[in-house]
Amino acid sequence: MNPRLTTLYEYPFERLARLKTGVSPPADRRHIAMSIGEPQHAPPEFLLEALRRHVGELDSYPTTQGLAALREACAGWLTRRYALKEGSVDPGTMVLPVNGTREALFAFVQAAIAERPGALVAMPNPFYQIYEGAALLAGAAPCYLDTLAGNGYLPDLAAVPPAVWQRCQVLFLCSPGNPTGAVLPLEYLERALDLAERHDFIIASDECYADIYLDEQAPPPGLLEACEASGRTRFERCVVFHSLSKRSSVPGLRSGFVAGDPRLIARFHLYRTYHGSAMPVPTQHGSRLAWQDDAHAAANRALYQEKFARVLPLLAPVLAVERPAAAFYLWPEVGGDDEAFARALFAREHVTVLPGSYLGRPAARTNPGAGRVRISLVPPLAQCLEAAERIRNFLGSRA
Ligand SMILES: Cc1ncc(COP(=O)(O)O)c(C=O)c1O
């Protein structure tokens, strides 16, 4: 087997399962799972209906490029969501459907990395774990850019020496960020574009939380928007990753798309024809409708906004927790060992949260996730409120 497999880290949820092994939580309280970012709101009925209507179309192999109508819907959504100029995203050459962004983030790096000594893939730290695994299996070393409270949870691009950028082949950005919920401002994205141009690397921007944000007046900007704002109308060196998992609450559908620089999309398309990851036709039909409709995404977002509005006042008096700009996570400091906190909270209150250190690496000095936990506000509101009360209880009993 590929010896690089031995370089992969244990996945956070396996570590979490081990952490909870042998612990007996109170059986009289139902379990509240807030560790995994798996949306649980009801998906839009029209999407489910489209899947049922098209289920008969499983009798042919789908193409890698997917239906033109789906790619047009994706391009249309990008244009509306980021107020791009009409026609700036060509659905024929700039968009590809993917089976969820997870596989696409991984596969893109396999297609992008040119193996040479010292090859780097830069990424925020803490980070969505696929970035690192993709880099390691492609034969590149991860270069971790810490996202700390002191710099607004934004990776400090200016702190990276030019010699490191010279070795960088792909820079991952994640905005809105998981786990911090931080949003990269447009000027920040433009600075990243300047660096990519100067040092000739690709920016892979993971924007799968694009439609989950707290301030209705401030939708998070995107990388293609920054390209257009700075005159890069062919989205040179850029790919963005978008997903229906969070936007439409269908994590099981496995539906997303990549869009951007047509040269990169063409090469990635070639890679994917061999990789064998075409999207089933019924999924394409349902997805097309979902990208065309913004009302259900707004209703979904409102549910998260309500959760933040109700949960934060309960937790803020007892925990160092901030209101994020976007996504659906809380990222509080727990005043000590995050693993011990998560384990004890599970043992006493039957609430599962994810130790922050599982999502980061001790790159520069310490692990920037240490001393924090990630709390996903994905359960129904009543359960989120119940969990907040239990966390208060837990912290009260420790005092
Ligand atoms: C930052 C980030 N990127 C990508 C994904 C993958 O989403 P999907 O494969 O469902 O599109 C997730 C899922 O939790 C995520 O948090």
The ligand as a Tripos MOL2 file, in Angstrom:
@<TRIPOS>MOLECULE
LIG
   16    16     1     0     0
SMALL
NO_CHARGES

@<TRIPOS>ATOM
      1 C1        -15.0700   23.6650    6.0040 C.3       1 LIG1
      2 C2        -15.7670   22.5130    5.3770 C.ar      1 LIG1
      3 N1        -15.4980   22.2210    4.1020 N.ar      1 LIG1
      4 C3        -16.1000   21.1920    3.4770 C.ar      1 LIG1
      5 C4        -17.0090   20.3900    4.1440 C.ar      1 LIG1
      6 C5        -17.5960   19.2260    3.4070 C.3       1 LIG1
      7 O1        -18.9170   19.4140    3.0730 O.3       1 LIG1
      8 P1        -19.6410   18.5410    1.9690 P.3       1 LIG1
      9 O2        -18.6940   17.4540    1.5240 O.co2     1 LIG1
     10 O3        -20.8440   17.9860    2.6390 O.co2     1 LIG1
     11 O4        -19.9410   19.4790    0.8550 O.co2     1 LIG1
     12 C6        -17.3110   20.6390    5.4780 C.ar      1 LIG1
     13 C7        -18.2530   19.7690    6.1990 C.2       1 LIG1
     14 O5        -18.4440   19.8120    7.3670 O.2       1 LIG1
     15 C8        -16.6760   21.7410    6.1110 C.ar      1 LIG1
     16 O6        -16.9090   22.0420    7.3820 O.3       1 LIG1
@<TRIPOS>BOND
     1     1     2 1
     2     2     3 ar
     3     2    15 ar
     4     3     4 ar
     5     4     5 ar
     6     5     6 1
     7     5    12 ar
     8     6     7 1
     9     7     8 1
    10     8     9 2
    11     8    10 1
    12     8    11 1
    13    12    13 1
    14    12    15 ar
    15    13    14 2
    16    15    16 1
@<TRIPOS>SUBSTRUCTURE
     1 LIG1         1 GROUP 0 **** ****
